């Protein structure tokens, strides 16, 4: 038998240090996490046994067993599931590169104390054992492997672990927790039973405990302490909100309650059950920026036989925050995952799941606005991706979106497209909006001035995804969506006459500005947008907004150069000064300043900030 001592990866060691030295408010989370892992192991074996029945021939009764030893001060959680090989032990326990450790550590930086909910968010559930234990032993053997290929893993959570080959006569995994001196409460049978009832009653495998005699377990007699039925297979009328919430917490490894859920049974030529949850807040890596690569998707069962842990094919990517279960009756059990991706029945299930989630969100938006605001704060930007990805449901998704507005309450995103249309003047066929990289920049945009003077509402959009999304959302409910900064500003007949007269009167000024600015601009013209500011940029309909172009360049993307149109307000004193300036050098400084002011307010990055400062100083001192 070989034995070796290995060091944890540096990040794992840091996580273990946090777990063992930080104060957690909910220590009992360890039992929920370990039972959930054991249930997953049984699920996976049941799936493998469909094509390899010999794996369960010696013991087909899948179960989870919990026992305690007051004298040894240990708790043991055992399952007769799929088990692990030596390589799998190292991959799953010795290294957790895919479990979001960096993000976990970042969240714990500064003075922020560790919180048990972060264990679930980062998929480091196994390590919650070290909250109550000063040593953890894992004994496991892969289903189908010979007894001699058993593995023993042990660690005190202080940077190293011991790995040893050993004989294991039964398949599956046993996790033994050697409790810390002050954790006696978990050596009581009633406490363990109550925690199972609280967190894991829904687990679809029997959770058994030995009968207690004189304060000690009697291994000759075992009793099942959970309902051992798949919660989703029960009638909705039989399930309490607390049961739904406990199921979600174990399913999503989340310590928070779910925001909402929908539970449905579809009968017909294709029958299936769905139980879908919307979380209260997003995990740290929802937008793909974290180091964790935890699969996103729904758990897929076929006649309660586990098939896939994260079936991405059951929901579109923009609904990747949804957690839940799909249990189908009529999909072939032996189909490969690649074929599942192409299966037409799955496409129908996907459409049904998408509809159920959108139905749920519409109901919340209509009946519980405060709860819906919480949802949008966490997942609003992710939902916007659906405008691009899901053309079939584009109108439904657009109806759910909310934005800040010139007639809203500050930066709060509370205004829907429908509310905007209801407030619009009779005959207004355009939904006006402006994009920027912050609320202040959007609200202060000079392009809004003419519309505000006419009491026309403008939606203020300042999320990074907005400009990209609006490239695909060109109308809503028959109303055209228009960026106030793009294209020529529409005018009625009276305003057109005024604009033509102003352009004619300012023609010498415009010609001079064109000559002074040269190829820095595509054109210069009198603005119909401005009432108070001296200048602004006007973009072509398909030009990128300057703030988005800047972000893309900072991200290393190639962005084609485009020359904006500079619009001037001839009534502004600074523009009048340019018109009256006889010195060409000072006039060039004024023209350059007018352009650079417009670029800054549009969110563009100045190509030469030092020259801008020098120009500003010369104008101020001149």
C-alpha positions in Angstrom: 0.0 0.0 0.0 1.5 3.3 -1.0 1.1 6.5 1.0 2.1 10.0 0.1 1.7 13.5 1.5 0.8 16.3 -0.9 0.4 20.0 -0.5 -2.8 21.7 -1.4 -2.7 24.3 -4.2 -2.0 27.7 -2.7 -5.5 29.0 -3.3 -7.1 25.9 -1.7 -4.9 26.4 1.3 -6.1 30.0 1.7 -9.7 28.9 1.4 -9.2 26.2 4.1 -7.5 28.8 6.3 -10.5 31.1 6.0 -12.9 28.2 6.7 -11.1 27.0 9.8 -10.3 30.4 11.2 -13.4 32.5 10.4 -16.6 32.7 12.3 -19.6 31.2 10.4 -23.1 32.1 11.6 -24.6 28.8 10.3 -22.3 25.9 11.0 -24.8 23.2 10.3 -24.5 24.0 6.5 -21.8 21.3 6.4 -24.3 18.5 6.7 -26.5 19.8 3.9 -23.5 20.1 1.6 -22.1 16.6 2.3 -25.5 15.0 1.9 -26.0 16.8 -1.4 -22.6 15.5 -2.6 -23.6 12.0 -1.5 -27.0 12.3 -3.4 -25.1 13.4 -6.5 -22.9 10.4 -6.2 -25.9 8.1 -6.1 -27.5 9.9 -9.0 -24.4 9.4 -11.1 -24.2 5.7 -10.3 -27.9 5.2 -11.2 -27.2 6.9 -14.6 -24.1 4.8 -15.3 -25.9 1.6 -14.3 -28.5 2.1 -17.1 -25.8 1.0 -19.6 -23.7 -0.9 -17.1 -26.1 -2.8 -14.8 -23.2 -4.8 -13.3 -22.1 -1.7 -11.3 -25.1 -2.1 -8.9 -25.5 -5.9 -9.2 -24.1 -6.5 -5.7 -26.1 -3.7 -4.0 -28.9 -2.0 -6.0 -30.4 -0.2 -2.9 -28.8 3.2 -3.2 -28.8 5.1 0.1 -27.0 7.6 2.3 -26.1 6.7 5.9 -25.2 9.0 8.7 -23.8 7.8 12.0 -22.1 9.3 15.0 -19.6 8.1 17.6 -19.6 10.1 20.9 -16.5 8.4 22.2 -14.4 9.0 19.0 -16.1 12.3 18.5 -16.8 11.6 14.8 -19.7 12.0 12.4 -19.7 9.8 9.3 -21.6 10.4 6.0 -21.6 7.4 3.7 -23.1 6.7 0.3 -23.0 3.7 -1.9 -22.9 5.8 -5.0 -20.4 6.0 -7.8 -17.3 6.6 -5.6 -14.0 8.0 -6.8 -10.7 6.7 -8.2 -7.4 8.1 -6.9 -7.2 10.5 -9.8 -10.7 11.7 -9.1 -10.0 12.2 -5.5 -7.0 14.4 -6.4 -9.0 16.3 -8.9 -12.1 16.8 -6.8 -10.5 17.4 -3.4 -6.8 18.1 -3.7 -7.3 20.8 -6.3 -10.3 23.0 -6.8 -9.2 25.2 -9.6 -12.7 25.3 -11.1 -14.5 26.2 -7.9 -14.0 29.9 -7.9 -11.4 30.1 -5.2 -10.0 33.4 -6.4 -13.4 35.1 -6.3 -14.0 33.5 -2.9 -10.8 35.0 -1.6 -11.5 38.4 -3.1 -14.9 38.4 -1.5 -13.3 37.7 1.9 -10.7 40.5 1.5 -10.5 43.6 3.8 -12.6 43.6 6.9 -15.4 41.5 5.5 -16.0 38.4 7.6 -16.6 35.0 6.1 -20.2 34.0 5.8 -21.5 30.5 5.3 -23.6 31.5 2.2 -20.3 32.0 0.3 -19.5 28.3 0.6 -22.5 27.5 -1.6 -21.9 30.4 -4.0 -18.4 29.2 -4.9 -19.0 25.5 -5.0 -16.5 24.7 -2.2 -19.2 22.8 -0.2 -16.9 19.9 0.8 -14.6 22.3 2.7 -17.5 23.4 4.9 -16.7 20.2 6.8 -13.7 22.1 8.3 -16.1 24.5 9.9 -16.9 21.9 12.6 -14.0 19.4 12.1 -10.3 19.7 12.8 -9.6 16.6 10.7 -11.5 15.0 7.8 -11.0 11.5 6.4 -12.4 10.3 3.1 -12.5 6.6 2.2 -13.7 5.8 -1.3 -13.8 3.2 -4.1 -15.0 3.7 -7.6 -18.0 1.5 -8.7 -16.7 -1.3 -10.8 -13.1 -1.1 -9.5 -11.5 -3.9 -7.5 -11.3 -3.6 -3.7 -7.5 -2.9 -3.8 -8.1 0.3 -5.7 -9.7 2.0 -2.7 -8.4 5.4 -1.7 -8.0 7.0 1.7 -7.7 10.8 1.9 -7.1 12.7 5.1 -6.3 16.3 6.1 -6.4 18.7 9.0 -7.0 21.6 6.6 -3.7 23.2 7.3 -2.1 23.0 3.9 -1.4 19.3 3.3 -3.3 16.0 2.8 -2.3 12.4 3.0 -3.3 10.1 0.1 -3.1 6.4 0.6 -4.1 3.2 -1.4 -6.2 0.9 0.7 -8.6 -2.0 0.5 -12.3 -0.9 0.4 -14.8 -3.7 0.3 -17.8 -1.7 -0.7 -18.2 0.9 -3.5 -19.0 4.5 -2.6 -17.6 7.2 -0.3 -17.4 7.7 3.4 -16.6 11.1 4.8 -15.6 11.0 8.5 -15.5 14.3 10.4 -13.4 14.4 13.5 -15.2 17.2 15.4 -13.5 20.1 17.1 -13.7 20.3 20.9 -16.6 22.8 21.0 -18.9 21.0 18.5 -20.6 18.6 20.9 -24.1 19.6 19.6 -23.5 17.6 16.4 -22.9 14.4 18.4 -26.6 14.3 19.3 -28.8 12.1 17.2 -31.8 14.4 17.5 -29.8 17.3 16.2 -28.6 15.4 13.2 -32.1 14.2 12.4 -33.5 17.7 12.7 -30.9 19.1 10.3 -31.7 16.4 7.8 -35.4 17.2 8.0 -34.6 20.9 7.7 -32.2 20.8 4.7 -32.4 17.4 3.0 -35.8 15.9 3.5 -36.4 16.1 -0.3 -33.4 14.0 -1.3 -34.6 11.3 -3.5 -32.5 8.6 -1.8 -33.2 7.2 1.7 -31.1 8.9 4.4 -30.7 6.3 7.1 -29.5 6.6 10.7 -28.9 3.8 13.3 -31.4 3.6 16.1 -30.1 5.3 19.3 -29.7 3.2 22.4 -28.3 4.7 25.6 -27.0 7.7 23.7 -25.1 5.6 21.2 -25.9 4.3 17.7 -26.9 0.7 17.3 -25.5 -0.4 13.9 -27.8 -3.5 13.8 -30.9 -1.4 13.2 -31.3 1.5 10.8 -34.2 3.8 10.2 -35.0 6.2 7.3 -35.2 9.8 8.5 -36.2 11.6 5.3 -39.2 11.4 3.0 -37.0 9.9 0.2 -39.2 11.2 -2.6 -38.3 13.6 -5.3 -40.0 16.9 -4.3 -40.8 17.8 -7.9 -42.9 14.6 -8.3 -45.3 15.6 -5.5 -48.4 17.6 -6.0 -47.9 21.4 -5.5 -50.7 21.4 -3.0 -48.7 19.1 -0.8 -45.5 21.1 -0.7 -45.0 24.0 1.6 -43.0 27.1 0.8 -40.4 26.1 3.3 -40.0 22.7 1.5 -39.6 24.5 -1.8 -37.0 26.8 -0.3 -35.0 24.0 1.4 -35.0 22.1 -1.9 -33.7 25.2 -3.7 -30.9 25.7 -1.2 -29.6 22.2 -1.5 -30.1 22.2 -5.3 -28.4 25.5 -5.9 -25.9 25.4 -3.0 -27.2 28.8 -2.0 -27.8 29.9 1.6 -30.3 32.6 0.5 -33.9 31.9 -0.3 -35.0 31.7 -3.9 -36.7 34.9 -5.1 -39.5 32.9 -6.8 -40.3 29.6 -8.4 -42.6 27.8 -10.8 -43.6 24.2 -10.6 -45.5 22.6 -13.5 -46.5 19.2 -14.9 -47.1 18.9 -18.7 -49.2 16.0 -19.9 -49.7 14.9 -23.5 -47.7 13.2 -26.2 -44.6 14.4 -24.4 -45.0 14.5 -20.6 -42.5 16.2 -18.2 -42.3 18.0 -14.9 -40.4 21.3 -14.4 -39.4 23.0 -11.1 -37.6 26.2 -11.9 -36.2 28.8 -9.5 -35.1 32.4 -9.9 -32.3 33.1 -7.3 -32.5 36.2 -5.1 -29.0 37.3 -6.1 -26.5 36.3 -8.7 -23.3 34.2 -8.1 -20.1 36.2 -8.6 -19.3 34.5 -11.9 -22.7 35.0 -13.6 -21.3 37.2 -16.3 -18.4 34.8 -16.9 -15.8 37.0 -15.2 -15.0 34.6 -12.4 -12.4 31.8 -12.3 -15.1 29.2 -11.5 -16.2 27.1 -14.4 -19.1 25.5 -12.6 -21.6 24.2 -15.2 -24.8 26.2 -15.5 -28.1 24.7 -16.5 -30.9 22.5 -15.1 -30.7 19.0 -13.7 -32.2 16.6 -16.2 -33.9 13.4 -15.0 -35.8 10.8 -17.1 -38.4 9.0 -15.0 -36.5 10.2 -12.0 -33.2 8.7 -13.3 -30.5 11.3 -13.2 -29.1 12.1 -16.7 -27.2 15.4 -16.7 -26.1 17.7 -13.9 -26.2 20.9 -16.0 -28.2 20.5 -19.1 -27.5 23.8 -20.9 -29.8 22.7 -23.7 -32.9 23.2 -21.6 -32.7 26.9 -21.3 -31.2 29.7 -23.4 -28.0 31.3 -22.2 -29.6 34.5 -21.1 -31.6 32.5 -18.5 -28.5 30.8 -17.2 -29.2 32.2 -13.7 -32.3 29.9 -13.4 -31.8 26.8 -11.3 -34.1 23.7 -11.2 -35.0 20.3 -12.3 -36.6 18.8 -15.5 -37.9 15.3 -15.2 -39.1 13.9 -18.6 -41.1 10.7 -19.1 -40.4 9.8 -22.7 -36.7 10.5 -23.6 -34.5 7.5 -24.4 -32.3 6.7 -21.5 -29.3 5.5 -23.4 -29.0 8.5 -25.7 -25.6 10.2 -25.6 -25.2 13.8 -24.5 -24.3 14.8 -28.0 -27.5 13.4 -29.4 -29.4 15.0 -26.5 -28.3 18.4 -27.8 -30.0 17.7 -31.1 -33.1 16.0 -29.8 -36.3 17.6 -30.9 -38.1 16.7 -27.7 -35.5 18.6 -25.8 -36.1 21.6 -28.0 -39.8 21.5 -27.0 -38.9 21.2 -23.3 -36.5 24.1 -23.7 -39.3 26.2 -25.2 -41.6 25.2 -22.4 -39.0 26.1 -19.7 -38.3 29.4 -21.3 -42.1 30.2 -21.4 -42.5 29.2 -17.8 -39.6 31.5 -16.6 -40.9 34.5 -18.6 -44.4 33.8 -17.3 -43.0 33.9 -13.8 -41.1 37.1 -14.4 -44.1 38.8 -15.9 -46.2 37.8 -12.9 -43.6 39.2 -10.5 -43.3 42.4 -12.4 -47.1 42.8 -12.3 -47.9 41.7 -8.8 -44.7 42.3 -6.8 -42.8 45.3 -8.1 -40.4 45.4 -5.1 -39.4 41.8 -5.7 -39.1 42.4 -9.4 -36.8 45.4 -8.7 -34.5 43.0 -6.7 -34.5 40.6 -9.7 -33.6 43.4 -12.1 -30.8 44.6 -9.9 -29.2 41.1 -10.0 -30.1 39.8 -13.4 -31.4 42.8 -15.5 -28.3 42.9 -17.7 -28.3 39.2 -18.2 -31.9 39.3 -19.3 -31.0 42.0 -21.9 -28.9 39.4 -23.7 -32.2 37.7 -24.6 -33.0 40.7 -26.9 -30.2 39.5 -29.1 -30.3 35.8 -28.5 -34.1 35.0 -28.5 -35.8 36.7 -31.4 -39.0 34.6 -30.8 -39.4 36.1 -27.3 -37.9 39.5 -28.0 -41.1 41.5 -27.3 -41.8 39.6 -24.1 -38.3 40.3 -22.8 -38.4 44.0 -23.9 -41.6 44.3 -21.9 -39.8 43.3 -18.7 -36.9 45.8 -19.1 -36.7 48.9 -16.9 -34.7 52.1 -17.4 -34.0 55.4 -15.8 -35.7 58.4 -17.5 -35.7 62.1 -17.6 -39.1 61.8 -16.0 -38.1 59.1 -13.6 -36.8 59.1 -10.0 -33.1 59.8 -10.4 -30.9 56.8 -11.4 -33.6 54.3 -10.4 -34.4 52.0 -13.3 -38.2 51.9 -13.0 -39.6 53.0 -16.3 -40.8 50.4 -18.8 -41.4 50.9 -22.5 -45.1 50.6 -21.9 -45.0 53.3 -19.3 -43.0 55.5 -21.6 -45.6 55.0 -24.4 -48.5 55.7 -22.1 -46.9 59.1 -21.0 -46.0 60.1 -24.6 -47.8 62.9 -26.4 -50.5 61.9 -28.9 -48.9 61.3 -32.2 -45.4 60.6 -30.9 -44.1 57.6 -32.8 -40.6 57.5 -31.4 -39.1 56.1 -28.1 -36.2 58.4 -27.5 -33.1 57.2 -25.5 -29.5 58.1 -24.9 -26.6 55.8 -23.9 -23.7 56.6 -21.7 -21.3 54.9 -19.3 -22.9 56.4 -16.2 -26.2 57.8 -15.1 -24.6 61.3 -14.6 -23.2 61.2 -18.1 -26.6 60.2 -19.6 -28.6 62.7 -17.6 -26.2 65.5 -18.4 -25.9 64.7 -22.1 -26.3 67.9 -24.2 -28.1 66.0 -26.9 -31.2 65.9 -24.6 -31.6 69.7 -24.4 -34.1 70.2 -27.3 -36.2 67.2 -26.3 -36.3 68.3 -22.7 -37.3 71.8 -23.8 -40.3 70.3 -25.6 -41.1 68.1 -22.5 -40.4 64.9 -24.4 -39.2 62.0 -22.2 -35.9 60.3 -22.9 -34.8 57.0 -21.5 -31.4 57.0 -19.9 -29.4 53.9 -20.6 -26.0 53.5 -18.9 -25.2 49.8 -18.7 -22.5 48.4 -20.8 -24.8 45.9 -22.5 -27.3 48.6 -23.6 -25.6 49.9 -26.7 -25.1 46.3 -28.0 -28.7 45.3 -27.1 -30.2 48.3 -28.9 -28.5 47.4 -32.1 -31.1 44.6 -32.2 -34.1 46.3 -30.6 -35.1 48.9 -33.2 -38.8 49.1 -32.3 -41.3 48.3 -29.6 -45.1 48.1 -30.0 -44.9 49.8 -33.3 -42.8 52.7 -32.0 -39.3 53.3 -33.4 -36.4 53.4 -30.9 -34.0 56.3 -31.6 -30.8 57.4 -30.0 -30.9 61.2 -29.5 -27.3 61.4 -30.5 -27.6 59.6 -33.8 -28.8 60.8 -37.2 -30.3 64.1 -38.1 -32.7 65.5 -35.5 -36.3 65.4 -36.8 -38.1 68.8 -37.0 -41.6 69.9 -37.7 -42.2 72.5 -40.5 -41.9 75.5 -38.2 -38.7 74.3 -36.6 -37.3 73.4 -40.0 -37.7 77.0 -41.2 -35.9 78.3 -38.0 -33.1 75.7 -38.5 -32.6 76.7 -42.1 -32.5 80.4 -41.2 -30.0 79.7 -38.4 -27.8 77.6 -40.7 -27.8 80.3 -43.3 -26.9 83.0 -40.8 -24.1 80.9 -39.3 -22.7 79.7 -42.6 -19.4 81.8 -42.3 -18.9 80.4 -38.8 -19.5 76.8 -39.9 -17.2 77.2 -42.9 -14.5 78.6 -40.6 -14.9 75.8 -38.0 -14.6 73.2 -40.8 -11.4 74.7 -42.0 -9.9 75.0 -38.5 -10.8 71.4 -37.5 -9.9 69.8 -40.8 -10.0 66.0 -40.8 -10.7 65.8 -37.1 -14.4 65.8 -37.9 -16.6 64.4 -40.6 -18.6 67.7 -40.8 -19.6 70.8 -38.8 -23.2 72.0 -38.7 -25.7 74.1 -36.8 -27.3 72.0 -34.1 -31.1 71.4 -33.7 -30.4 69.4 -30.5 -28.8 72.1 -28.4 -30.4 74.9 -26.4 -27.9 75.5 -23.6 -24.6 73.8 -24.4 -22.1 75.1 -27.0 -21.4 71.9 -28.9 -22.2 68.2 -29.1 -21.3 65.2 -31.3 -23.8 63.7 -33.7 -23.2 60.1 -34.9 -24.3 58.2 -37.9 -27.1 55.7 -37.3 -24.7 52.7 -37.2 -21.7 54.3 -35.5 -20.6 53.0 -32.1 -21.2 55.3 -29.2 -17.9 56.8 -28.2 -18.1 55.4 -24.7 -18.6 51.8 -26.0 -15.8 52.3 -28.6 -13.5 53.3 -25.8 -14.4 50.2 -23.7 -13.8 47.9 -26.7 -10.4 49.4 -27.4 -9.5 49.1 -23.7 -10.4 45.4 -24.0 -8.1 45.0 -27.0 -10.8 44.9 -29.7 -10.3 46.5 -33.1 -12.8 49.3 -33.5 -13.0 51.1 -36.9 -12.3 54.8 -36.8 -15.3 57.0 -37.6 -15.4 60.8 -37.7 -18.4 62.3 -36.0 -20.3 65.4 -36.9 -19.7 68.4 -34.7 -22.8 70.4 -34.0 -22.6 74.0 -32.8 -25.0 76.2 -31.0 -24.6 79.7 -32.6 -26.4 81.4 -29.7 -23.8 80.2 -27.1 -21.3 82.9 -26.0 -18.3 80.6 -26.6 -19.5 79.9 -30.2 -20.1 83.6 -30.7 -16.6 84.3 -29.5 -15.3 81.9 -32.1 -17.3 83.7 -34.8 -15.9 87.1 -33.7 -12.2 85.9 -33.1 -9.9 87.6 -35.7 -6.7 85.8 -34.6 -6.5 82.4 -36.4 -4.4 80.8 -33.6 -6.9 81.7 -30.9 -9.8 80.7 -33.2 -8.1 77.3 -33.7 -7.9 76.9 -29.9 -11.6 77.7 -29.5 -12.7 75.4 -32.3 -10.5 72.6 -30.8 -12.0 73.2 -27.3 -15.5 73.0 -28.7 -14.8 69.6 -30.3 -13.0 68.3 -27.2 -15.8 69.3 -24.9 -18.3 67.5 -27.2 -16.1 64.4 -27.2 -15.8 64.4 -23.4 -19.5 64.7 -22.8 -20.1 61.9 -25.3 -17.8 59.6 -23.4 -14.9 59.5 -25.9 -11.3 59.3 -24.9 -9.2 62.4 -25.9 -6.4 61.4 -28.2 -4.1 64.1 -26.7 -5.2 65.1 -23.1 -2.0 67.3 -22.6 -2.8 69.3 -25.7 -6.4 69.8 -24.4 -5.1 71.1 -21.1 -2.7 73.5 -22.8 -5.4 74.7 -25.2 -7.8 75.3 -22.3 -5.1 77.3 -20.4 -4.4 79.5 -23.4 -8.2 80.2 -23.8 -8.6 81.0 -20.1 -5.6 83.3 -20.0 -6.2 84.9 -23.4 
